[in-house]
Amino acid sequence: MPQKITNFIFDIDGTLIDTLDMYMPAMIDTLAKHGHPVAPDKIEQTKHDLFGITGQDALRLAGISEDEIPAVQKDWFELSYKRLDQVKVIDGIPEMLNSLAKRNDTQLAIATSKLADEYQKYFVEKYDFAKLFKVAITSADTKKHKPSPDPILAAMKRMNAIPEKTVYVGDTINDLKAAHAAGIKFAGALYSSANPDNIKNADFPLNKPSDLLEI
């Protein structure tokens, strides 16, 4: 008989909050500013392809050289945070998290590509439901990032969680790959994914956040 899932590890961007319109138009503008314009017919695909991974990895995939990345990332993030008004909590997320947190045997954790200071200032200090997460792994906590399993494994270690009772909830193909590489099930946030076809083979497809309460 399958063991009950009691350890829930979450991605943030595109899973709990919708940050696509904060980060990605700013990225396109910053690339152009630094002499790396994206062709107009490639802009929308680029926004979706490079969303949900670390800033450094996104810029590498965009063809930015290693010596350019620090300056480009600095400008990108500064411009992004001028667009904070574009961020939205995904409908149903606070209710779902509060329901999970009320279960006696359940642990909630984060494994995100966000920087540690971003996580604290723009997530923990901004949303009441962020206090429900007792463990948080940010980009500085592991050398490798999704699709490597390292962030998820680090969260599991802190939770003392066994794979059979653990699920990772995310919205991208890198989230799916990281979960399976960590030896755990993946719950796909179809309700908010920028590329839902990429995660349609999730172990638990989620058409709305409350579907997670049923697994």
PyMOL commands that set and color helices and strands:
alter all, ss='L'
color gray80, all
select helices_A, chain A and resi 20-33+40-49+55-61+69-86+93-101+116-124+128-132+139-141+150-159+163-165+173-181+196-199+209-214
alter helices_A, ss='H'
color red, helices_A
select strands_A, chain A and resi 7-10+17-18+88-89+107-111+135-137+166-170+185-189+204-206
alter strands_A, ss='S'
color yellow, strands_A
deselect
rebuild
show_as cartoon
